[in-house]
Amino acid sequence: MRLSDYAVGRDNNFNLIRFLAALSVLFGHSVAVLGLPSSREFVFDHLGFSLAEMAVDVFFVASGFLVTASLINRGSLIAYLWARALRIYPALWVMLALTVFGLAPALTTLPLADYFSAPKTWEYFAKCATVLGGVRYSLPGVFETMPRKGEFNGSLWTLPIEFRLYLYLAAGWFVFALTPAIRVRALTVLAPPATVVFLGLILEGRFFATTFNAADIRVFMFLAGSTLYLWRDHVPMGRGLLFAALACLALASFDKSVFFVAYVLLLAPLVLHLAYIPKGRIRAFNGWGDFSYGVYIYAFPIQQTLAFLFPGIGLVALIALAALITIAVAALSWFLIEKRALARKDEAAAATSRALNLGLAKFAGVVPSPRSRGEG
């Protein structure tokens, strides 16, 4: 069977995969928040990079695949952009309001007047609320004595990368607006070379460069997911391939360099196999909701707060308590904010299309303005 035989409808394991990835990020960050050596993040010394890093890569693979599917299936740039904006911004803005104007003022060592008058406070809010120009990580007087000194929400660093990739994909769609008949075919042809270019960049960075650009591997994972969707009619799927990929990764884990190469080549198809092959009761999680984004954006400040309020807290206790609180907050975010916002995406897209059509018609002189009709 091919990937296209599976990638139909919403019956899959993506919600579960992203939720587990978000919890993996929480686990990895707990080690960093407590200032513990990387060896406590049990895969780091063995594989050469952390569980949190791998979890972020899983997010980008799933995002590349699902976002590309969203754009192509909708066939409308306006609908696509509204769907992406409503997925990212409403929950982000609520989180920022709660943490910047609620949590941080309760924790800062500065007088409240100084905290609220500090340019750093408003720069943090403005940058994180837009994400396109990058984010900020510190708020005045908050967490300055912690091992992750002054770092308020370290998880947000991936959001600018993610949203820019959404826009680059939209730009690719827009470029071929005058030739819609070949638009999907053009993207299908261009995606693999772009993926290969970034594969070369990350392999060069890993083995030959003095520094490694963490953004490159995230872009590669997004492009890999996107490419697999575009070539879904030609991608084989099956339990045998799933077990073969897992076996290859297990065998490669005995050498860090070999594992890295196997990892970057196999992660994207492995994620898609896990999303579509396992069935049965595991699929029930998909109907509960997508709590992964809420976990991702709330976990770090919750972890930092717990470590700040309870000095000497152990790793297991921090993970358990942070996970419990974060999941509860993420569920509220999903049901009260995210789900409701996403339910309005079609309505928002339709209203935007009507407004643009009306504006273009007036500009072209097709629809007379109220004044020309003697109204108003």
N, C-alpha and C positions, 0 to 999 in steps of 0.2 A: 504494500500500500504506500501511497504518497502522502506527503504532508497536507496537500490540498483535500484529501479525503477526511482528514481529522479536523482541519481548521475551518469548521463550519459551526456557526452558532456560538453560544456562550457556555456550553457544557464542557468545562475543562478544569484544570487545577491551578490556574494562574493566581487566583486570590490566595490560595494556600501557599504557593511558592513565594509570593511576594511578602506574605505575612511572616513566614519562617525566615526569609531574608532580612526583614526588618528586625526581628528578634535577634538574629545573628549579629547585626550591626550593634544592637544594644549590648550584647554579650561582649563583643570586642571593645566597645567603648568603655565598658565597666573596668576593664583592665587598665586602660589609659587614665580614666578619671581618678583611680586610686593610686596612680603613679607606680604601678607594679611593673616588673620587667616583662618584656614581650614573651618570654618563655611561659608565662602563665596563660597566654592565649595559645592553647595547646598545639595549634597547627603551624604557628609562625616559624619556630625554629626548625621544624621538620620540612616545611614546604617553601619557606622563604618569603611568604606574605601571609597576611592575616585572614581570619575567617570573615572579618568585617569587610575587607577589601573584596573578597570573593562574593560576598552578599551584594555589595554595590554593583558588581559586574552582572550579577543575576538580574538586578533591577533594570539595568541598561539593555540587556538582551531582550527581556520581556517587553520593555518600553518600545524598542525599535520595531519589534514584530507587531505589537498591538497598535501602535500609533500609525505605522504604515498601512495596516489593515483598515484603520479608521478613516484615513484620508482617501484611500482607493474605494472603499465601500460607500462612503458618503458622496464622493465625487464633487464635493463643494468645498472650496477653500474657506468660505465664511463659516460653514458648519464645523469644519475641522478646527479652525482657530477658536471658536467659541467652546468647543468640547475640551480643547487643551487648556484654555484659560480658566474655565470653570472647574477643571480638575485640580489646578495648581493654586489659584489665588484665593478663593473664599476661605478655605481652611487655613491657608498660610496667614492671611490677614487677621483672622480670629486668634490664631496662636500668638502672633506678634502683639496684638492688643493685650492678651492675657498675661504674657510674659514680660513685655517691656513696661507696661503700665500697672501691672499687678504684682507679679512675682519678683521682678528685679528691684522695685522700690522697697519691698519688704526685706531684701537681702543686702542692699548696698550699704557700704560703710560711710557713705557721704550723707550729709543732710539732704532731705528730699528736695529742697529748693535748688541745691547745687546739682543734684542728679538730673532734675528736669530742665535746668537751664544749660546743662553741658551740651555743646554741639555734637559730641560723640553719641549721645542718646538719640538724637534726632537723625543723625547720619546712619546709625545702625538701623533704625526703623525704616527710613526711606530706602536704603540700599536693599535690605532684606524684603521689603514689600514689593519691589519691582524685579529683583534678581537679575535682570538683563545686564546690568553694569557691574555684576559681582555683588558679593555680600560682605558684611562686617561680622566680626566674631565677639567683640568685647563691648561691655557696657560699663559706665563709670562706677568704680568702687565695688564691682560684683565679682566674686570668685577670685580675687587677686592673691589669695593665700593658698589656692588649690594647686595640686600638681600640674593640672592643665590651666595655668595661670591666666585668669581673665577670660577664658574661653566660655562663652555663654551657650552657644548652640553650634557646635562644630559640624553637625550633620548637614547644615544648609549649603555647604560648599558645592555639592553636586547639582543643586537646582539651577544655577546659571548655565551649566553645561547642558543639562537636560532640556531646558526651555530654548536655548539657542539651537539645539538639534531639531526641535519641533519647527522652529522658524526656517532653518535651512531646508528641511524637507518641504515646507510650504513654498519656499522660494523655487525649489526645483519643479514643483507642480505649476507654479505661476509662469515660469520661463516658457513652458510649453503650452500656455493658454491658447495661443493662436493655432496650435496643431493638436487639438484634443484627441484626435484619432490615434496618434502615436505617443501620447503622453506616458501612459503606463509602460509601453514598450521601451521608451527612452530611459525611464527610471530603472527598468529592469536591466538594461544594458550598462548604465552608468554605475549602479550600486556595487557590483563586484569589484571593478577596478578601484573604487574609492575604499572599499574594505581592505583590499590587498595593500594599498598605499599605507593605511594606518597599521596594518599588520607589520609591514616593514619598519615603520617608525617605532613601534613598541619593542620589536625584537632588537633593533639597533640600540634603542635606549636601554634595554635590559642588559645586553651583553657587551656593548662597545662604548656607550656614552658614560660620562662621569656622573650625570644626573638622569633620573628617570621621571618623565612627565606623566603624572598620574592621570591627567585628563585624556591623554592619547588612548589609553586602554579602554576608558569609558566610551569614547567616540567609536573605537573599533567594535566594542560589544554592541552598541546601538546599531551600527551599520551592518554587523553580522546578523542581528535579528531582523533588520529591515530587508536585507538581501534574501534571507531564507523565506520571508513572506513572499517577496516578488518572484522567487523561483520555486514556490511551493509545489507546483505541478511536477517538478523534477527531483524533489528531495525525498529519498526513501525513508520509511518509518517502520519500526517493528521492535518487538521485545528483544530480539536477538541483537539488534544494533544498540539498544539501550544498555544491555548487559556488556556488550563489547566495549562501549565507551567507558563504562564504569571500570571494567577490567584494565583498560589501557591507562586510565588515570591512577589506579591502584599500583600497577607495575611501575609507572613513571615516577611515583612518589618517592622512590629510593634515591633519586638524584634531583636536586632542586632545579637545575637547568633543564633537564629533560622534562620534568613535571611542568615547568612554565610553558614550554612549547606545546606540550600535549593539552595543557589547560586552555590556552588561548584558542587552540584549534577546535577543541571538543566542547567547550562550555555551551556555546549557543545551541548546537543540535541536541546536547544533553538536556538543557532547560526545556526545549520544545518536546522532547520525548517524555519528560516527567510531567509536562503540562497536559499531554493528550493520551499517553498510554495507560497509566494506572487509572482504573475505574472502580465502580462499586461505591462503598460507603464513603470513601475519601472525597468523592465529588460533592457530598452534602455541604462541605465547608464553603463551597462556591456560592451557595445561596445565603450564607450568613451576612455577607457584606465584605467590602474591601477595607480592612482596618490598617493596611500596611503603611499608607501615607501618614495617617495620624500617629502611628508608632514612630515613624521615621522623624517627623518634625517635632515631636514632644519629648522623645526619650532622653536626649542629651541634657537639656536643662533640668529635667526631673532627676537624672543621675547625679549631676553636679550638685543639685540642691540637697539630695539625700546624703551625699558624701560630706557636704559642708555642715549640715545640721547634726550629723552623727559621726564625728571624728572616730576613726578606728573601726568603722564598719568593715566587715569582711567581704570578700569578693562574692561568695555565694549569697550572702544576705543582701548585698546591693543588687545583684542580678535579680533575685526573686522579688524583692520589694519594688524595684524600679519597673520590672516587667508587669507586676500586678497593677500598679498605678497607671503606667503608660497604656496598657491594653484597655483599661477602663476609660481613660481620657480619649483614646483613639476611637473607641466604640461610640462615645458621645459625639465626637467630631464627625464620624461617618453618618450617623443617623440624624443629627441636628443640622449639620452644615453641608458636608460633601454630597450626600445622597440627594438632598433637596436642591442644591445648586446644579448638579448634573441633570436633574429632572427638567431644568429650564433651558437646557442647551438648544433643543430644537426650536422652542419658542423664541429664544434670543436670536438664533440664526435667521429665522423667518422674518422677524421684525427688522433686522439689519438689512436683509436682502430687499425688503419692501422700501426701506428708507433710501437705500442706494439706487434702486430702480427709479424711485420718484425723483431723487435728486438729479440723476442722469437725464430723465425725461424733461425736467424743467430746464436743465442746462441746454438741452437740444431744442427747446422751444416746442416740445410735443404737448406738454401739459401746461396750460396757462396758469399763471400765479393768481392768487385771490384778488390782487389789485387789478389785473388785466380783465378779470371777470366782473369787476365792479363790486367785489365783496370786501368786507373789512373796512 
